[in-house]
């Protein structure tokens, strides 16, 4: 498993983005910032991006990146989730 960070700016006012949230919730996940999700997955960043592209509008922005063990935070509710024993990187 790897930890993948997904962040986005969803720009269409009034648009139903529930399919985006449902897709992200299909993974083991943690979310403590408004538009940032951490996913525990074997799915590639490209595949996640491609699947999100099917669920967002053309002017929405999406960034997907695989994390490594070098990270720092301040008052971040997902820190414990990231530090779980056996976490795959």
N, C-alpha and C positions, 0 to 999 in steps of 0.2 A: 504494500500500500504506500501511497505517497500523499503528502498534504498539498492541496491545490488551493490557492487563493483566487476567488472570483470577486471582482468589483465592477460596478456599472453606474452609468447615468442614464436613467430611463426618462425620456423627454416628452413623450406624448401625453398631454393632459387628458385625464378621463379614460385612458386606455386601460383595459383589463390585463394586468401583467401576471395574473394568477398562474398561467402556464409556466412562466419563468420560475416562480417560487416553488411550484410543484416539482419541476425538474430538479432544482437544487436540493429540495428536500428528499429526493429519491436516493441521495447519498447519505453516508454518515457525515454529519455536519455540525458546525458551531457558528453562531452568528451573534456578535456583540456590538457591531458598528452598523449604522443604518444601511449602507449598500455594500457591505463586505461579508462574504461567506468563506468559511474554511471548509474544505471537503476532504474526507479521507477516502481515497479512491485509487484504483488501478487504471482508470480511464485517462487517456492522454489529454493534455491541455487543448490540443487542436480539436479533438472530438467534442469536448465540453463547449468550446467556442462555437463550433459548427451547430451543435444542438441548441445553444442559446440563440444563435442567429435566426433559427427557425421560429423563435418565440418573441422576438423583439422587433421594433420598427427600424427602418433604414437610418434614422437619425440618432438612434440610441447608441451609447458607447459601452463597450464591454472589454475588460482586461482580465486575462486568465494566466496565472503563473504558478509553476511548481515551487514550493518553498523548500528550504533546507533547515538544518538545525540551528543556524545562526540567525537569531531573531531577538528582538527586545521589545518590550511593551511597557505601558504605564496605565494602570487601572483597566486592564483589558480582561474582560470576563472569559475569554477563551484561552488564557494562559495555562490554566490547569488542564484543559482539554489537550493542548499542544504538548504538555509535559507528561502525559500519561505514559506509564511504563509500556514498552513494546511498540511505541509509536514508530511507524514506518516513515522513512524519509526518502 
